[in-house]
Amino acid sequence: MLGTLRRYCEDAEGEVEQWLETQAAGWSSATRFSFAVVADDRPPIGHVVVKAVTAGVADVGYWTVAAARGQGIAARALDTVSRWALETQELVQLTHLELLHARGNQASCRVAEKCGYLLRDLLPAAPPAFADSGHRHVRTPSGGMDSGGPDKAK
């Protein structure tokens, strides 16, 4: 994976190693759990992260490369990691996960809803970090898809 990241970040000398060190430190301290999204031994096509923020609560984030969008990859990856975080892992006790995105990002809203994240709050803009208003979606252990995951959603 390091070689792949270096190819994508040739202008960012040292940033790749620093990013990887941050991921490893997060696993060691049980505060940040980072997952590469891959397909068939090819370079990563996405990333999902779970960041413990307070007792019982973690933020989740994800991205996919443009070529992987619209194929359900983000939803499958997010649902898989969300299930792991809430139901399987024993590194940190979590009661719920939060996913935040810009209000206008309808694709992220659909992915969140598909993965059992309920829209909890409309967030005001908070410039300069967040120039646009946003959504806060929440998923609890019982909030997953009863039908077996995002591929089975109606």
FILOLUM-370479 format. One record per residue: residue number from 0; chain; residue in three letters; x, y, z of N, C-alpha, C in turn. Coordinates in Angstrom, 2 decimals, m for minus. Example, Ala and Ser with C-alpha at 12.3 -4.5 7.8 and 13.67 -1.06 7.14 Angstrom:
BEGIN
    i  ch   aa      n.u      n.v      n.w     ca.u     ca.v     ca.w      c.u      c.v      c.w
    0   A  ALA    13.19    m5.69     7.80    12.30    m4.50     7.80    13.20    m3.30     7.80
    1   A  SER    12.85    m2.25     7.08    13.67    m1.06     7.14    12.90     0.03     7.87
//
This chain:
BEGIN
    i  ch   aa      n.u      n.v      n.w     ca.u     ca.v     ca.w      c.u      c.v      c.w
    0   A  MET     0.82    m1.19     0.00     0.00     0.00     0.00     0.87     1.25     0.00
    1   A  LEU     2.01     1.20     0.66     2.88     2.37     0.72     3.28     2.83    m0.68
    2   A  GLY     3.62     1.89    m1.56     3.99     2.24    m2.92     2.85     2.93    m3.65
    3   A  THR     1.65     2.43    m3.47     0.48     3.03    m4.11     0.26     4.45    m3.61
    4   A  LEU     0.34     4.65    m2.31     0.15     5.99    m1.76     1.23     6.94    m2.25
    5   A  ARG     2.45     6.46    m2.36     3.53     7.32    m2.84     3.25     7.79    m4.27
    6   A  ARG     2.73     6.88    m5.12     2.43     7.27    m6.50     1.39     8.38    m6.55
    7   A  TYR     0.40     8.31    m5.65    m0.66     9.32    m5.64    m0.23    10.60    m4.97
    8   A  CYS     0.83    10.56    m4.20     1.23    11.72    m3.41     2.68    12.11    m3.67
    9   A  GLU     3.13    12.03    m4.90     4.52    12.30    m5.20     4.94    13.70    m4.77
   10   A  ASP     4.03    14.65    m4.79     4.36    16.01    m4.41     4.44    16.20    m2.90
   11   A  ALA     3.95    15.23    m2.16     3.83    15.38    m0.70     4.89    14.55     0.01
   12   A  GLU     6.14    14.93    m0.17     7.25    14.19     0.43     7.07    14.11     1.95
   13   A  GLY     7.13    12.93     2.47     7.00    12.72     3.91     5.57    12.61     4.40
   14   A  GLU     4.61    13.12     3.65     3.22    13.08     4.11     2.65    11.67     4.12
   15   A  VAL     3.07    10.84     3.17     2.56     9.47     3.12     2.99     8.72     4.38
   16   A  GLU     4.30     8.79     4.69     4.80     8.09     5.87     4.13     8.62     7.14
   17   A  GLN     3.95     9.94     7.20     3.30    10.54     8.37     1.86    10.05     8.49
   18   A  TRP     1.15     9.98     7.36    m0.23     9.52     7.37    m0.30     8.07     7.85
   19   A  LEU     0.60     7.22     7.33     0.62     5.81     7.74     0.97     5.68     9.23
   20   A  GLU     1.90     6.49     9.71     2.25     6.47    11.13     1.05     6.87    11.99
   21   A  THR     0.29     7.85    11.53    m0.91     8.27    12.26    m1.91     7.12    12.35
   22   A  GLN    m2.07     6.38    11.25    m3.00     5.25    11.26    m2.54     4.18    12.24
   23   A  ALA    m1.25     3.86    12.20    m0.70     2.83    13.10    m0.81     3.26    14.56
   24   A  ALA    m0.53     4.53    14.84    m0.64     5.04    16.21    m2.08     4.98    16.70
   25   A  GLY    m3.03     5.25    15.81    m4.44     5.17    16.18    m4.85     3.77    16.58
   26   A  TRP    m4.37     2.77    15.84    m4.67     1.38    16.21    m4.02     1.05    17.56
   27   A  SER    m2.78     1.49    17.75    m2.06     1.19    19.01    m2.75     1.80    20.22
   28   A  SER    m3.30     2.99    20.04    m3.96     3.68    21.16    m5.46     3.42    21.21
   29   A  ALA    m5.97     2.62    20.29    m7.41     2.30    20.20    m8.26     3.57    20.10
   30   A  THR    m7.79     4.53    19.31    m8.53     5.77    19.11    m8.89     6.03    17.65
   31   A  ARG    m8.24     5.33    16.72    m8.45     5.55    15.29    m8.23     4.23    14.58
   32   A  PHE    m9.27     3.78    13.87    m9.20     2.50    13.18    m9.41     2.75    11.69
   33   A  SER    m8.37     2.52    10.92    m8.35     2.90     9.52    m8.35     1.65     8.64
   34   A  PHE    m9.16     1.67     7.58    m9.29     0.53     6.68    m9.17     1.00     5.23
   35   A  ALA    m8.33     0.33     4.47    m8.26     0.57     3.04    m9.37    m0.22     2.37
   36   A  VAL    m9.98     0.34     1.35   m10.98    m0.36     0.55   m10.27    m0.77    m0.73
   37   A  VAL   m10.19    m2.08    m0.95    m9.47    m2.61    m2.11   m10.36    m3.58    m2.86
   38   A  ALA   m10.00    m3.83    m4.12   m10.71    m4.80    m4.94    m9.68    m5.60    m5.74
   39   A  ASP    m9.70    m6.89    m5.56    m8.87    m7.78    m6.38    m7.40    m7.41    m6.42
   40   A  ASP    m6.78    m7.19    m5.28    m5.34    m6.90    m5.20    m4.90    m5.71    m6.03
   41   A  ARG    m5.80    m4.81    m6.31    m5.45    m3.57    m7.02    m5.19    m2.47    m6.00
   42   A  PRO    m4.75    m1.31    m6.45    m4.53    m0.20    m5.52    m5.82     0.14    m4.77
   43   A  PRO    m5.69     0.76    m3.60    m6.89     1.14    m2.85    m7.83     2.01    m3.67
   44   A  ILE    m9.13     1.75    m3.49   m10.15     2.55    m4.16   m10.96     3.36    m3.17
   45   A  GLY   m10.58     3.25    m1.89   m11.29     4.01    m0.87   m10.67     3.81     0.50
   46   A  HIS   m11.30     4.43     1.46   m10.81     4.40     2.84   m12.00     4.62     3.77
   47   A  VAL   m12.02     3.90     4.88   m13.02     4.11     5.93   m12.25     4.25     7.24
   48   A  VAL   m12.65     5.20     8.06   m12.00     5.40     9.34   m13.05     5.54    10.44
   49   A  VAL   m12.73     4.99    11.60   m13.55     5.13    12.81   m12.65     5.82    13.84
   50   A  LYS   m13.08     6.99    14.33   m12.28     7.76    15.28   m13.06     7.91    16.58
   51   A  ALA   m12.56     7.27    17.65   m13.19     7.41    18.96   m13.00     8.85    19.43
   52   A  VAL   m14.12     9.51    19.79   m14.03    10.92    20.17   m14.36    11.15    21.65
   53   A  THR   m15.34    10.47    22.17   m15.68    10.54    23.58   m16.12     9.16    24.01
   54   A  ALA   m16.39     8.98    25.29   m16.79     7.68    25.79   m18.00     7.16    25.03
   55   A  GLY   m17.82     6.04    24.35   m18.92     5.38    23.66   m19.24     5.92    22.28
   56   A  VAL   m18.60     7.00    21.86   m18.93     7.65    20.59   m17.72     7.68    19.67
   57   A  ALA   m17.96     7.38    18.40   m16.90     7.49    17.40   m17.46     8.17    16.16
   58   A  ASP   m16.61     8.95    15.50   m16.94     9.53    14.20   m16.48     8.56    13.13
   59   A  VAL   m17.23     8.47    12.05   m16.80     7.67    10.91   m16.67     8.60     9.70
   60   A  GLY   m15.75     8.23     8.85   m15.56     8.96     7.62   m15.13     7.98     6.54
   61   A  TYR   m15.34     8.38     5.31   m14.94     7.50     4.21   m14.74     8.32     2.96
   62   A  TRP   m14.05     7.74     2.00   m13.96     8.30     0.66   m13.75     7.15    m0.31
   63   A  THR   m14.11     7.39    m1.55   m13.81     6.45    m2.63   m13.28     7.25    m3.82
   64   A  VAL   m12.48     6.60    m4.64   m12.01     7.26    m5.86   m13.20     7.44    m6.79
   65   A  ALA   m13.10     8.40    m7.68   m14.22     8.72    m8.57   m14.69     7.51    m9.36
   66   A  ALA   m13.78     6.68    m9.83   m14.16     5.52   m10.65   m14.96     4.48    m9.87
   67   A  ALA   m14.90     4.52    m8.54   m15.61     3.54    m7.72   m16.99     4.03    m7.27
   68   A  ARG   m17.32     5.26    m7.57   m18.59     5.83    m7.10   m19.77     5.32    m7.91
   69   A  GLY   m20.92     5.26    m7.26   m22.14     4.83    m7.92   m22.27     3.32    m8.08
   70   A  GLN   m21.41     2.56    m7.42   m21.42     1.11    m7.54   m21.76     0.41    m6.23
   71   A  GLY   m22.07     1.17    m5.20   m22.38     0.59    m3.90   m21.16     0.24    m3.07
   72   A  ILE   m19.98     0.59    m3.55   m18.74     0.24    m2.84   m18.65     1.00    m1.52
   73   A  ALA   m18.95     2.29    m1.52   m18.89     3.07    m0.29   m19.85     2.51     0.74
   74   A  ALA   m21.06     2.19     0.33   m22.05     1.65     1.27   m21.61     0.30     1.83
   75   A  ARG   m21.11    m0.58     0.99   m20.65    m1.89     1.50   m19.49    m1.73     2.46
   76   A  ALA   m18.54    m0.86     2.12   m17.39    m0.65     2.99   m17.81    m0.02     4.31
   77   A  LEU   m18.63     1.03     4.25   m19.07     1.69     5.47   m19.89     0.76     6.34
   78   A  ASP   m20.79    m0.01     5.76   m21.60    m0.94     6.54   m20.73    m2.01     7.20
   79   A  THR   m19.77    m2.54     6.47   m18.88    m3.58     7.02   m18.09    m3.04     8.21
   80   A  VAL   m17.51    m1.87     8.05   m16.72    m1.29     9.14   m17.62    m0.88    10.30
   81   A  SER   m18.81    m0.37    10.02   m19.74     0.02    11.09   m20.15    m1.20    11.92
   82   A  ARG   m20.45    m2.31    11.26   m20.80    m3.54    11.98   m19.63    m3.98    12.85
   83   A  TRP   m18.43    m3.94    12.28   m17.24    m4.32    13.05   m17.11    m3.42    14.29
   84   A  ALA   m17.24    m2.11    14.10   m17.03    m1.17    15.19   m18.06    m1.35    16.31
   85   A  LEU   m19.30    m1.59    15.95   m20.37    m1.67    16.95   m20.62    m3.07    17.49
   86   A  GLU   m20.29    m4.10    16.71   m20.70    m5.45    17.09   m19.56    m6.44    17.32
   87   A  THR   m18.41    m6.22    16.72   m17.36    m7.24    16.73   m16.14    m6.84    17.53
   88   A  GLN   m15.60    m5.67    17.26   m14.33    m5.27    17.87   m14.48    m5.16    19.39
   89   A  GLU   m13.37    m5.42    20.08   m13.36    m5.36    21.54   m12.28    m4.43    22.06
   90   A  LEU   m11.83    m3.52    21.23   m10.75    m2.60    21.61   m11.26    m1.40    22.38
   91   A  VAL   m12.46    m0.94    22.03   m13.06     0.22    22.69   m14.58     0.02    22.66
   92   A  GLN   m15.24     0.31    23.76   m16.69     0.14    23.82   m17.37     1.33    23.15
   93   A  LEU   m18.19     1.03    22.14   m18.90     2.09    21.42   m20.40     1.86    21.51
   94   A  THR   m21.13     2.95    21.79   m22.59     2.88    21.83   m23.22     3.39    20.54
   95   A  HIS   m22.51     4.28    19.85   m23.01     4.74    18.55   m21.91     5.39    17.73
   96   A  LEU   m22.18     5.45    16.43   m21.27     6.06    15.47   m21.95     7.28    14.87
   97   A  GLU   m21.17     8.31    14.58   m21.69     9.52    13.97   m21.00     9.77    12.64
   98   A  LEU   m21.78    10.14    11.65   m21.26    10.47    10.32   m21.74    11.87     9.98
   99   A  LEU   m20.81    12.76     9.71   m21.14    14.14     9.36   m20.78    14.40     7.91
  100   A  HIS   m21.61    15.18     7.23   m21.30    15.57     5.86   m21.97    16.90     5.55
  101   A  ALA   m21.49    17.54     4.50   m22.06    18.81     4.07   m23.51    18.59     3.61
  102   A  ARG   m24.34    19.55     3.89   m25.77    19.46     3.59   m26.03    19.14     2.12
  103   A  GLY   m25.26    19.69     1.23   m25.48    19.48    m0.19   m24.94    18.17    m0.74
  104   A  ASN   m24.30    17.38     0.08   m23.70    16.13    m0.40   m24.74    15.01    m0.34
  105   A  GLN   m25.60    14.97    m1.35   m26.69    13.99    m1.37   m26.19    12.56    m1.47
  106   A  ALA   m25.06    12.35    m2.14   m24.51    10.99    m2.25   m24.14    10.46    m0.87
  107   A  SER   m23.51    11.28    m0.04   m23.15    10.84     1.32   m24.40    10.61     2.16
  108   A  CYS   m25.42    11.42     1.93   m26.68    11.24     2.66   m27.29     9.88     2.31
  109   A  ARG   m27.29     9.52     1.03   m27.84     8.23     0.60   m27.02     7.06     1.17
  110   A  VAL   m25.70     7.19     1.16   m24.85     6.13     1.72   m25.15     5.96     3.20
  111   A  ALA   m25.23     7.06     3.94   m25.51     7.00     5.37   m26.84     6.29     5.63
  112   A  GLU   m27.87     6.70     4.93   m29.20     6.11     5.13   m29.21     4.63     4.74
  113   A  LYS   m28.53     4.29     3.67   m28.46     2.91     3.20   m27.80     2.00     4.25
  114   A  CYS   m26.89     2.59     5.03   m26.14     1.83     6.03   m26.74     1.92     7.43
  115   A  GLY   m27.97     2.40     7.54   m28.62     2.42     8.84   m28.28     3.61     9.72
  116   A  TYR   m27.69     4.64     9.15   m27.42     5.87     9.89   m28.64     6.77     9.75
  117   A  LEU   m29.23     7.14    10.86   m30.41     7.99    10.85   m30.00     9.45    10.94
  118   A  LEU   m30.67    10.31    10.18   m30.40    11.74    10.25   m30.85    12.23    11.62
  119   A  ARG   m29.90    12.74    12.41   m30.19    13.16    13.77   m30.27    14.67    13.89
  120   A  ASP   m29.36    15.39    13.22   m29.30    16.84    13.37   m28.96    17.52    12.06
  121   A  LEU   m29.48    18.74    11.91   m29.04    19.64    10.87   m28.07    20.60    11.55
  122   A  LEU   m26.86    20.68    11.03   m25.81    21.46    11.67   m25.62    22.79    10.96
  123   A  PRO   m25.47    23.88    11.71   m25.23    25.18    11.07   m23.80    25.24    10.52
  124   A  ALA   m23.60    26.11     9.56   m22.26    26.35     9.05   m21.39    26.87    10.20
  125   A  ALA   m20.10    26.54    10.15   m19.16    26.99    11.18   m17.85    27.39    10.50
  126   A  PRO   m17.87    28.51     9.75   m16.66    28.94     9.04   m15.52    29.24    10.02
  127   A  PRO   m14.29    29.10     9.62   m13.87    28.78     8.26   m13.79    27.27     8.01
  128   A  ALA   m13.78    26.45     9.05   m13.61    25.00     8.85   m14.77    24.38     8.09
  129   A  PHE   m16.00    24.81     8.38   m17.18    24.25     7.74   m18.02    25.39     7.17
  130   A  ALA   m17.74    25.72     5.92   m18.39    26.87     5.30   m19.87    26.62     5.03
  131   A  ASP   m20.27    25.36     4.88   m21.65    25.00     4.58   m22.29    24.34     5.79
  132   A  SER   m23.59    24.37     5.86   m24.29    23.64     6.91   m24.14    22.14     6.64
  133   A  GLY   m24.51    21.32     7.60   m24.28    19.89     7.44   m25.36    19.03     8.06
  134   A  HIS   m25.16    17.74     7.91   m26.02    16.72     8.51   m25.20    15.88     9.46
  135   A  ARG   m25.82    15.48    10.56   m25.21    14.50    11.47   m26.12    13.28    11.47
  136   A  HIS   m25.58    12.15    11.01   m26.29    10.87    11.01   m25.72    10.02    12.13
  137   A  VAL   m26.55     9.19    12.74   m26.13     8.35    13.86   m26.56     6.91    13.62
  138   A  ARG   m25.67     5.99    13.95   m25.99     4.56    13.88   m25.67     3.94    15.22
  139   A  THR   m26.59     3.11    15.70   m26.41     2.36    16.94   m26.29     0.88    16.59
  140   A  PRO   m25.93     0.04    17.55   m25.83    m1.39    17.23   m27.11    m1.96    16.63
  141   A  SER   m28.24    m1.49    17.05   m29.50    m1.99    16.49   m29.90    m1.24    15.22
  142   A  GLY   m29.08    m0.28    14.80   m29.42     0.55    13.66   m28.98     0.01    12.32
  143   A  GLY   m28.35    m1.16    12.31   m27.89    m1.72    11.04   m29.04    m2.20    10.21
  144   A  MET   m28.76    m2.59     9.00   m29.80    m3.06     8.08   m30.26    m4.45     8.51
  145   A  ASP   m31.53    m4.57     8.89   m32.09    m5.86     9.29   m32.06    m6.87     8.15
  146   A  SER   m32.02    m6.37     6.93   m32.08    m7.24     5.77   m30.71    m7.80     5.40
  147   A  GLY   m29.67    m7.48     6.16   m28.38    m8.08     5.90   m27.35    m7.15     5.27
  148   A  GLY   m27.60    m5.88     5.19   m26.60    m4.96     4.66   m27.14    m4.11     3.55
  149   A  PRO   m26.32    m3.20     3.05   m26.79    m2.23     2.07   m27.18    m2.85     0.74
  150   A  ASP   m26.64    m4.02     0.36   m27.02    m4.62    m0.90   m28.47    m5.09    m0.89
  151   A  LYS   m29.04    m5.31     0.27   m30.40    m5.81     0.40   m31.41    m4.71     0.64
  152   A  ALA   m30.93    m3.47     0.79   m31.84    m2.35     1.06   m32.75    m2.12    m0.13
  153   A  LYS   m33.97    m1.66     0.15   m34.95    m1.39    m0.90   m34.64    m0.12    m1.62
//
